[in-house]
Amino acid sequence: MPFARFAKMPQEKRERLLLIAAQEFAAHGYEGASLNRILEEAQLGKSSAYYYFEDKADLFCTVVDYSVRMLHLQPDKDNTMSLTAETFWPAFAAAHDQPLQHVKEHPALFGAARAVDRLTAESRRHESLANLSHYTQEGMGTMITRGQELGLIRTDLPQSLLLSWFRAIDGAADDWLLAHLDELDQAAISRISHATSATIATALAPPANGEDAR
């Protein structure tokens, strides 16, 4: 995370830097993003960047944290573990739709948060990026575990595979939404969000007749 002095930067300047960086990370991913382009657009020198951040990864983690807070993407583990069979999928659909209520206002923040899933294996060797990736997946893992406890998610396949299915479906929908955002109104975005939630529920559902996967 950034050095403590980053919090002392004037709020308007701080948020402008984070938004510019979010736009760069959303457009190019972490690996393709240029720190120089970010600094040039933000009118900051390289020495100023390293005054506030340890490195590019530190800036990326800060942008993702900011995006998560702005879009209300923070998973609530206690709330997830208290869900019942009746409330589990409706609560998931509502939580899935919540950040998409703000995507038209903050597409760059949404895209920057999505960039975590596109980190390469090489980038994930960086400690801060590895921790960020783990934290992002932890919320999904908690959701899958609770769904399995409630008998709503299959248990005959490795959780890592279920997590990959979850991320693939959700990621494909998010990428499509970002690419077509100008064509969609909020009602259409919510319909797609609920359709995505339903598709995830179907993909992760226990096998018919209780039969294990062969």
Secondary structure, DSSP 8 states (H G I E B T S, - for coil): ---GGGGGS-HHHHHHHHHHHHHHHHHHHHHH--HHHHHHHHT--HHHHHHH-SSHHHHHHHHHHHHHHHHT----HHHHHT--TTTHHHHHHHHHHHHHTSTTT-HHHHHHHHGGGG--TTGGGSHHHHHHHHHHHHHHHHHHHHHHHTTSS--SS-HHHHHHHHHHHHHHHHHHHHHTGGG--HHHHHHHHHHHHHHHHHHHS--GGG----
